[in-house]
């Protein structure tokens, strides 16, 4: 057995400092989130919050595209009978996480909106 003193882990200094996370969402994130609320949750009786999951999806989508493309994707989903609940199950598929899930979803919803807008 060693004669070295043993110190509890909770008293030792951390090896590195964790980066501080900015807790305030950017203006662009709030623009996209509020746009989704206005178009998809305007009649909601429950409180809808900007969760970390939603925030990260919006930030990624804005980084890949821009605010307008995110808005177009939201409107493309809103124009889809299937996604708005006019389907065999009567269930809406209009969650922000679905619309901004990945590049394929963003591009498809945005293209659907733009093709109908320009018709």
C-alpha positions as YAML, in Angstrom:
chain: A
units: angstrom
residues:
- id: 1
  name: UNK
  ca: [0.00, 0.00, 0.00]
- id: 2
  name: UNK
  ca: [1.23, 3.46, -0.88]
- id: 3
  name: UNK
  ca: [2.01, 6.13, 1.71]
- id: 4
  name: UNK
  ca: [0.73, 8.85, -0.61]
- id: 5
  name: UNK
  ca: [-2.13, 10.88, 0.79]
- id: 6
  name: UNK
  ca: [-5.47, 10.22, -0.84]
- id: 7
  name: UNK
  ca: [-7.66, 13.23, -1.50]
- id: 8
  name: UNK
  ca: [-11.31, 12.90, -2.35]
- id: 9
  name: UNK
  ca: [-12.22, 13.65, -5.97]
- id: 10
  name: UNK
  ca: [-14.63, 16.39, -5.02]
- id: 11
  name: UNK
  ca: [-11.85, 18.51, -3.52]
- id: 12
  name: UNK
  ca: [-9.54, 18.39, -6.52]
- id: 13
  name: UNK
  ca: [-9.45, 21.20, -9.04]
- id: 14
  name: UNK
  ca: [-10.99, 20.42, -12.44]
- id: 15
  name: UNK
  ca: [-8.55, 19.64, -15.22]
- id: 16
  name: UNK
  ca: [-10.26, 22.15, -17.52]
- id: 17
  name: UNK
  ca: [-13.00, 24.73, -17.45]
- id: 18
  name: UNK
  ca: [-16.20, 23.93, -19.29]
- id: 19
  name: UNK
  ca: [-17.14, 26.55, -21.88]
- id: 20
  name: UNK
  ca: [-19.97, 28.81, -20.88]
- id: 21
  name: UNK
  ca: [-23.08, 28.19, -22.93]
- id: 22
  name: UNK
  ca: [-25.01, 31.19, -24.16]
- id: 23
  name: UNK
  ca: [-28.49, 30.67, -22.77]
- id: 24
  name: UNK
  ca: [-30.17, 33.46, -24.70]
- id: 25
  name: UNK
  ca: [-31.40, 32.41, -28.14]
- id: 26
  name: UNK
  ca: [-30.34, 34.60, -31.02]
- id: 27
  name: UNK
  ca: [-32.75, 36.97, -32.72]
- id: 28
  name: UNK
  ca: [-32.78, 34.72, -35.79]
- id: 29
  name: UNK
  ca: [-33.72, 31.68, -33.69]
- id: 30
  name: UNK
  ca: [-36.58, 33.62, -32.11]
- id: 31
  name: UNK
  ca: [-37.81, 34.80, -35.53]
- id: 32
  name: UNK
  ca: [-38.03, 31.20, -36.81]
- id: 33
  name: UNK
  ca: [-39.55, 29.87, -33.57]
- id: 34
  name: UNK
  ca: [-42.20, 32.62, -33.43]
- id: 35
  name: UNK
  ca: [-43.00, 32.12, -37.12]
- id: 36
  name: UNK
  ca: [-43.58, 28.40, -36.46]
- id: 37
  name: UNK
  ca: [-45.77, 29.26, -33.45]
- id: 38
  name: UNK
  ca: [-47.87, 31.70, -35.49]
- id: 39
  name: UNK
  ca: [-48.37, 29.22, -38.33]
- id: 40
  name: UNK
  ca: [-48.62, 25.92, -36.48]
- id: 41
  name: UNK
  ca: [-49.63, 26.65, -32.91]
- id: 42
  name: UNK
  ca: [-51.75, 29.80, -33.08]
- id: 43
  name: UNK
  ca: [-54.78, 27.94, -31.67]
- id: 44
  name: UNK
  ca: [-52.87, 25.91, -29.10]
- id: 45
  name: UNK
  ca: [-54.32, 25.89, -25.61]
- id: 46
  name: UNK
  ca: [-51.08, 24.55, -24.13]
- id: 47
  name: UNK
  ca: [-47.92, 26.52, -23.50]
- id: 48
  name: UNK
  ca: [-45.29, 25.90, -26.15]
- id: 49
  name: UNK
  ca: [-41.67, 26.54, -25.17]
- id: 50
  name: UNK
  ca: [-38.41, 26.91, -27.04]
- id: 51
  name: UNK
  ca: [-36.70, 23.77, -25.74]
- id: 52
  name: UNK
  ca: [-33.00, 23.08, -26.19]
- id: 53
  name: UNK
  ca: [-33.89, 20.47, -28.81]
- id: 54
  name: UNK
  ca: [-35.95, 22.95, -30.83]
- id: 55
  name: UNK
  ca: [-33.32, 25.65, -30.42]
- id: 56
  name: UNK
  ca: [-30.54, 23.37, -31.70]
- id: 57
  name: UNK
  ca: [-32.63, 22.34, -34.72]
- id: 58
  name: UNK
  ca: [-33.30, 25.97, -35.60]
- id: 59
  name: UNK
  ca: [-29.65, 26.98, -35.13]
- id: 60
  name: UNK
  ca: [-28.48, 24.15, -37.38]
- id: 61
  name: UNK
  ca: [-31.04, 24.95, -40.07]
- id: 62
  name: UNK
  ca: [-30.12, 28.66, -40.06]
- id: 63
  name: UNK
  ca: [-26.43, 27.75, -40.28]
- id: 64
  name: UNK
  ca: [-27.08, 25.45, -43.27]
- id: 65
  name: UNK
  ca: [-29.57, 27.73, -45.04]
- id: 66
  name: UNK
  ca: [-31.06, 31.00, -43.78]
- id: 67
  name: UNK
  ca: [-34.08, 32.33, -41.91]
- id: 68
  name: UNK
  ca: [-36.20, 32.66, -45.06]
- id: 69
  name: UNK
  ca: [-35.61, 29.04, -46.08]
- id: 70
  name: UNK
  ca: [-36.66, 27.93, -42.60]
- id: 71
  name: UNK
  ca: [-39.84, 30.01, -42.92]
- id: 72
  name: UNK
  ca: [-40.50, 28.55, -46.38]
- id: 73
  name: UNK
  ca: [-40.09, 25.02, -44.97]
- id: 74
  name: UNK
  ca: [-42.60, 25.80, -42.22]
- id: 75
  name: UNK
  ca: [-45.09, 27.12, -44.77]
- id: 76
  name: UNK
  ca: [-44.48, 24.09, -47.00]
- id: 77
  name: UNK
  ca: [-45.45, 21.82, -44.15]
- id: 78
  name: UNK
  ca: [-48.49, 23.99, -43.40]
- id: 79
  name: UNK
  ca: [-49.64, 23.54, -47.01]
- id: 80
  name: UNK
  ca: [-49.38, 19.75, -46.84]
- id: 81
  name: UNK
  ca: [-52.75, 18.07, -46.28]
- id: 82
  name: UNK
  ca: [-51.04, 14.99, -44.89]
- id: 83
  name: UNK
  ca: [-48.86, 16.87, -42.41]
- id: 84
  name: UNK
  ca: [-51.76, 19.05, -41.26]
- id: 85
  name: UNK
  ca: [-53.83, 16.04, -40.22]
- id: 86
  name: UNK
  ca: [-55.90, 15.43, -43.31]
- id: 87
  name: UNK
  ca: [-54.69, 11.84, -43.50]
- id: 88
  name: UNK
  ca: [-55.99, 8.38, -42.64]
- id: 89
  name: UNK
  ca: [-55.08, 8.72, -38.99]
- id: 90
  name: UNK
  ca: [-56.22, 12.32, -38.54]
- id: 91
  name: UNK
  ca: [-52.88, 13.10, -36.89]
- id: 92
  name: UNK
  ca: [-50.85, 16.25, -37.46]
- id: 93
  name: UNK
  ca: [-47.16, 15.97, -38.26]
- id: 94
  name: UNK
  ca: [-46.20, 19.61, -37.86]
- id: 95
  name: UNK
  ca: [-43.53, 19.56, -35.18]
- id: 96
  name: UNK
  ca: [-40.65, 21.94, -35.68]
- id: 97
  name: UNK
  ca: [-38.21, 19.08, -35.10]
- id: 98
  name: UNK
  ca: [-39.73, 17.22, -38.08]
- id: 99
  name: UNK
  ca: [-39.72, 20.22, -40.41]
- id: 100
  name: UNK
  ca: [-36.08, 21.07, -39.62]
- id: 101
  name: UNK
  ca: [-34.95, 17.48, -38.99]
- id: 102
  name: UNK
  ca: [-32.32, 17.41, -41.72]
- id: 103
  name: UNK
  ca: [-31.42, 18.83, -45.11]
- id: 104
  name: UNK
  ca: [-33.84, 16.53, -46.95]
- id: 105
  name: UNK
  ca: [-36.84, 17.67, -44.89]
- id: 106
  name: UNK
  ca: [-35.93, 21.37, -45.03]
- id: 107
  name: UNK
  ca: [-35.34, 21.30, -48.78]
- id: 108
  name: UNK
  ca: [-38.48, 19.27, -49.55]
- id: 109
  name: UNK
  ca: [-40.83, 21.43, -47.45]
- id: 110
  name: UNK
  ca: [-39.27, 24.67, -48.74]
- id: 111
  name: UNK
  ca: [-39.50, 23.46, -52.35]
- id: 112
  name: UNK
  ca: [-43.14, 22.44, -51.85]
- id: 113
  name: UNK
  ca: [-43.99, 25.91, -50.60]
- id: 114
  name: UNK
  ca: [-42.04, 27.71, -53.33]
- id: 115
  name: UNK
  ca: [-43.58, 25.62, -56.11]
- id: 116
  name: UNK
  ca: [-47.10, 26.40, -54.88]
- id: 117
  name: UNK
  ca: [-46.31, 30.06, -54.20]
- id: 118
  name: UNK
  ca: [-44.96, 30.53, -57.71]
- id: 119
  name: UNK
  ca: [-47.81, 28.61, -59.35]
...
